[in-house]
Every structure is written in C-alpha cells, then in structure tokens.
Amino acid sequence: MNSAEAKAHVEQELNSEDLERVVITEVLEKPYGWVCFYQSARYMETGEESAQLAGNGPVVLMRETLQIHYLGSANHPDDELADFERRLGLTSSTC
C-alpha cells in the first residue's frame, strides 16, 4: 500500500457512517504506517467556518495490519502522535 491508497482507505472508513463527509487533508508516512489528518469536505470546499470539524484528532493506519487508531484531540497533534508512538513502542522517524 502506498500513501494514496492509505489516504483512500482511511477516507472510506471515516465516511462509512452517516455523518458529515470528510476528506483527508494531509498524510504523513511513518515506518509503521500512515498518519492522516482530516476535515469536513464542506469546510474544505467553502471555507465556511461553521462547517469546520472540532475534536478531530489524527487517524493512524497501521501498515502491517491495516488497523486504524483514532488519536485524541486534547493536545497538539504532534503530542498525540508522540504519545501513541511511545505507548506502542514505535519509532517516530519518517520514511
């Protein structure tokens, strides 16, 4: 799987429920998988601030298992990711 396929996989998962449609806005490739950031499609298309999502932390797609982990949004995304990597004993370097 490459970054584009990972993006499509996570986007499909995020849009599998009857909620506001979202789009992946950024993908970071890591040795263990991909970190995806997302936002409401309506906000990305219109810039309408009321359409902006709140509480949407990054999503991690694991390379080997395709398991998805939803990270929190209480802290800066870098801190949430560092905590996730620390808890799972993962390396934080990029590919």
C-alpha distance (Angstrom), angle and dihedral (degrees) to the residues before:
residue distance angle dihedral
M1 . . .
N2 3.78 . .
S3 3.82 130.8 .
A4 3.81 94.0 -89.7
E5 3.81 91.4 51.5
A6 3.80 91.0 46.1
K7 3.80 89.7 51.1
A8 3.82 91.1 51.2
H9 3.81 92.0 46.3
V10 3.81 94.0 51.9
E11 3.81 93.2 41.8
Q12 3.81 90.2 53.0
E13 3.81 90.5 49.6
L14 3.81 93.0 48.3
N15 3.80 91.0 49.0
S16 3.82 95.3 46.3
E17 3.80 92.5 95.3
D18 3.78 127.1 66.3
L19 3.78 94.3 -101.3
E20 3.78 133.0 113.0
R21 3.80 109.8 -54.4
V22 3.80 113.2 -106.0
V23 3.78 135.2 -163.1
I24 3.78 130.3 -152.6
T25 3.80 108.2 -112.2
E26 3.81 100.0 -177.2
V27 3.80 138.1 10.0
L28 3.80 124.2 -160.7
E29 3.78 116.1 -164.8
K30 3.79 115.6 -141.4
P31 3.82 130.5 178.1
Y32 3.81 89.4 -104.6
G33 3.81 98.0 43.1
W34 3.80 142.8 -68.4
V35 3.78 132.8 -43.2
C36 3.80 111.6 -148.8
F37 3.77 128.3 -164.7
Y38 3.79 119.4 -161.8
Q39 3.77 143.0 -172.5
S40 3.78 138.0 -178.0
A41 3.79 112.4 -73.5
R42 3.80 90.0 -137.0
Y43 3.80 91.4 55.7
M44 3.80 91.8 48.1
E45 3.82 91.3 49.0
T46 3.82 99.0 42.8
G47 3.81 107.4 19.2
E48 3.79 87.0 -133.4
E49 3.81 104.2 158.6
S50 3.81 93.6 -150.0
A51 3.83 88.2 62.5
Q52 3.80 92.8 56.5
L53 3.80 115.7 114.1
A54 3.78 121.2 -122.7
G55 3.78 125.2 -158.0
N56 3.78 95.2 24.3
G57 3.78 106.4 141.7
P58 3.81 122.0 -175.7
V59 3.79 121.9 -74.5
V60 3.81 121.2 -136.6
L61 3.81 121.2 -151.7
M62 3.81 111.0 -162.1
R63 3.80 113.2 -134.4
E64 3.82 98.9 -142.5
T65 3.80 101.6 38.9
L66 3.84 103.3 22.9
Q67 3.80 86.0 -132.0
I68 3.79 113.6 156.3
H69 3.80 122.2 -137.8
Y70 3.80 120.6 -166.7
L71 3.79 111.1 -148.2
G72 3.77 124.6 -152.9
S73 3.76 128.7 -102.1
A74 3.81 100.7 -149.3
N75 3.80 91.3 97.4
H76 3.79 135.5 35.3
P77 3.84 110.0 -68.6
D78 3.83 90.6 -115.2
D79 3.81 89.7 56.6
E80 3.81 93.0 46.0
L81 3.80 89.8 50.9
A82 3.82 93.4 46.3
D83 3.81 89.8 50.9
F84 3.82 91.1 49.1
E85 3.81 91.6 49.5
R86 3.80 91.8 47.0
R87 3.83 93.2 49.6
L88 3.83 92.1 50.1
G89 3.82 95.5 38.7
L90 3.80 92.4 -119.2
T91 3.78 128.0 155.4
S92 3.79 114.5 -112.0
S93 3.81 99.0 -151.8
T94 3.79 118.2 115.2
C95 3.80 125.0 -122.1
